Each structure stands twice: as C-alpha cells, then as structure tokens.
Amino acid sequence: MKLLAGFLLISSSLSLCCLFLSKLLEPEYFYGAEFDVRVINGFSTNSSLPLVIWCSSDDHGDIGGRALQEGDDFSWAVRSNFWGAAARFLCTVKWDSTRKRFDAFEAERDGRRCGPFRKCSWLVREDGFYFSSDEVNWKKDFSWF
C-alpha cells in the first residue's frame, strides 16, 4: 500500500512538473500573450449623438479614437512582454457633455479576468460601463459618475 501511495505521489508530482514546463515552452511565454480589447457603444437612445472614444498608452502612445454610433465598436490588440507585463491603456469616453476616463486594459487587473481566450470587452451604456470576457455575460464595473 505504501509503495502505491509513493508511486502516486511521484507520478502526480511529475505530471505537475511536465505541465509547468510545457507552459513555459508555449510561444506566448517567449513572445508575449495577446489580448483583444474591445469597447462597444451599447447605448439605445443615441442614434443622432455618437459615443466618442480616444485611447492611449504610455508604452504604445496614442492609438486613436472613433465616433461610435449604436452598436459600433473600437478594438485593438495588446501584447504583453516577456515577463507577462503589458501596457496600460487609458481611454476617454465622451457622450454629449459627459466625459469619463477609464482603464480599458491593465495587465494586473485583466490578465485573468479576460479569460482563457484573452478577450476584454467593454459595453458602454447609459447607466455605466460593463465588462465581459465572452460578450454574453456582462457585469457592471462602474457608473458614469
């Protein structure tokens, strides 16, 4: 019985080591993981007034902006560096005379919550900003004010 328990312990330890090593050998750990960031105009009452968004990053500079009509989106890819760190992307969103700045992507916060497919989506609505990693299940992250 002790022999079997010892074998199972060694076997499970080896399996964990192999899994860890296989993760280290994946290309993304050498070249950086890529995250898809998307901001969607989820307003239902602004057909004549677009949602204006402008984003930038200290590492990547100004990535531009868009005037989004209902259902339109602005998206870009973020690649982390060798150590897993990625730039912080700060966006300013303007609707009529209301403005809000928010972190559309922050490596420490979003590394895990963007899910296994690394999808970081924001839905901007009249009552606030919603986050999702699958664009099916949305959770309100914060309000305009």
C-alpha positions as CSV (number, residue, x, y, z in Angstrom):
1,M,0.0,0.0,0.0
2,K,2.8,2.4,0.9
3,L,4.5,1.6,-2.4
4,L,1.3,2.5,-4.3
5,A,0.9,5.8,-2.4
6,G,4.6,6.7,-3.1
7,F,4.1,5.9,-6.8
8,L,1.0,8.1,-7.0
9,L,2.8,10.9,-5.2
10,I,5.8,10.8,-7.6
11,S,3.5,10.4,-10.6
12,S,1.4,13.4,-9.8
13,S,4.5,15.5,-9.0
14,L,6.0,14.6,-12.4
15,S,2.7,15.4,-14.1
16,L,2.7,18.9,-12.5
17,C,6.3,19.5,-13.5
18,C,5.6,18.5,-17.1
19,L,2.5,20.7,-17.2
20,F,4.6,23.6,-15.8
21,L,7.4,23.0,-18.3
22,S,5.0,22.7,-21.2
23,K,3.5,26.1,-20.3
24,L,7.0,27.6,-20.3
25,L,7.6,26.3,-23.8
26,E,4.5,27.8,-25.3
27,P,5.4,30.6,-27.8
28,E,3.4,33.2,-25.9
29,Y,5.7,33.0,-22.9
30,F,8.6,33.9,-25.1
31,Y,6.9,36.5,-27.3
32,G,4.1,37.7,-25.1
33,A,0.4,36.8,-24.8
34,E,-2.0,38.8,-26.9
35,F,-5.2,40.3,-25.5
36,D,-8.1,41.6,-27.6
37,V,-9.6,44.7,-26.2
38,R,-13.0,46.0,-27.5
39,V,-15.2,48.9,-26.5
40,I,-18.8,48.8,-27.7
41,N,-21.4,51.5,-27.9
42,G,-24.3,49.9,-26.1
43,F,-26.5,52.9,-25.9
44,S,-30.1,52.5,-27.1
45,T,-31.0,56.2,-27.2
46,N,-28.1,58.0,-29.0
47,S,-28.8,57.4,-32.7
48,S,-28.0,61.0,-33.5
49,L,-25.3,61.6,-30.9
50,P,-22.2,59.3,-31.2
51,L,-20.2,58.0,-28.3
52,V,-16.7,59.3,-28.8
53,I,-13.7,57.3,-27.6
54,W,-10.0,58.1,-27.6
55,C,-7.3,55.7,-26.2
56,S,-3.6,55.9,-25.5
57,S,-0.9,54.0,-23.6
58,D,2.4,55.1,-22.1
59,D,4.2,52.3,-24.0
60,H,2.3,52.4,-27.3
61,G,1.4,56.1,-27.5
62,D,-1.9,57.4,-28.9
63,I,-3.8,54.6,-30.6
64,G,-6.5,57.0,-31.8
65,G,-10.2,57.1,-31.4
66,R,-13.6,56.8,-33.1
67,A,-17.1,58.2,-33.0
68,L,-19.2,55.2,-32.4
69,Q,-22.9,55.0,-33.3
70,E,-25.2,52.5,-31.6
71,G,-23.6,49.0,-31.8
72,D,-20.3,50.2,-33.3
73,D,-17.0,49.2,-31.6
74,F,-13.4,50.2,-31.3
75,S,-10.9,47.4,-30.8
76,W,-7.2,46.7,-30.7
77,A,-4.7,44.0,-29.6
78,V,-2.4,44.3,-26.6
79,R,0.7,42.1,-26.5
80,S,2.4,41.5,-23.2
81,N,6.2,41.5,-22.9
82,F,8.4,38.5,-22.0
83,W,7.6,38.8,-18.3
84,G,3.9,39.0,-18.8
85,A,3.5,42.7,-18.2
86,A,1.5,44.7,-20.7
87,A,0.9,48.4,-21.2
88,R,-2.0,50.1,-19.5
89,F,-4.5,51.5,-22.0
90,L,-6.4,54.5,-20.8
91,C,-9.5,55.7,-22.7
92,T,-11.6,58.8,-22.5
93,V,-15.2,58.4,-23.5
94,K,-17.4,61.3,-24.3
95,W,-21.2,61.3,-24.7
96,D,-22.8,64.7,-25.2
97,S,-21.2,66.9,-22.4
98,T,-20.3,63.9,-20.2
99,R,-16.8,62.5,-20.1
100,K,-15.3,59.5,-18.3
101,R,-11.7,58.2,-18.3
102,F,-11.1,54.5,-17.6
103,D,-8.5,51.8,-17.8
104,A,-9.7,49.8,-20.8
105,F,-6.8,47.4,-20.2
106,E,-4.5,46.9,-17.2
107,A,-2.3,43.8,-17.1
108,E,-2.5,43.1,-13.4
109,R,-6.3,43.5,-13.3
110,D,-7.2,42.0,-16.6
111,G,-4.6,39.2,-17.1
112,R,-7.0,36.6,-15.5
113,R,-10.4,38.2,-15.9
114,C,-10.2,38.4,-19.7
115,G,-10.5,34.6,-19.6
116,P,-8.7,31.8,-21.5
117,F,-9.4,33.5,-24.9
118,R,-7.9,36.8,-23.6
119,K,-11.0,38.8,-24.6
120,C,-11.5,42.0,-22.7
121,S,-14.8,43.6,-23.8
122,W,-16.5,46.8,-22.5
123,L,-20.1,47.7,-23.2
124,V,-20.8,51.4,-22.6
125,R,-24.4,52.0,-21.7
126,E,-26.4,55.0,-20.4
127,D,-26.1,53.7,-16.8
128,G,-22.4,52.7,-16.8
129,F,-19.6,50.5,-18.1
130,Y,-19.9,46.8,-18.3
131,F,-17.1,44.2,-18.6
132,S,-17.2,40.7,-20.2
133,S,-14.7,38.1,-21.3
134,D,-17.2,36.3,-23.5
135,E,-19.6,39.1,-24.7
136,V,-22.5,37.1,-23.3
137,N,-22.2,37.7,-19.5
138,W,-21.8,41.3,-18.7
139,K,-21.1,42.7,-15.3
140,K,-21.3,46.4,-14.4
141,D,-17.9,47.6,-13.4
142,F,-18.6,51.3,-12.7
143,S,-21.1,54.1,-13.4
144,W,-20.5,57.4,-15.4
145,F,-20.3,59.4,-12.2
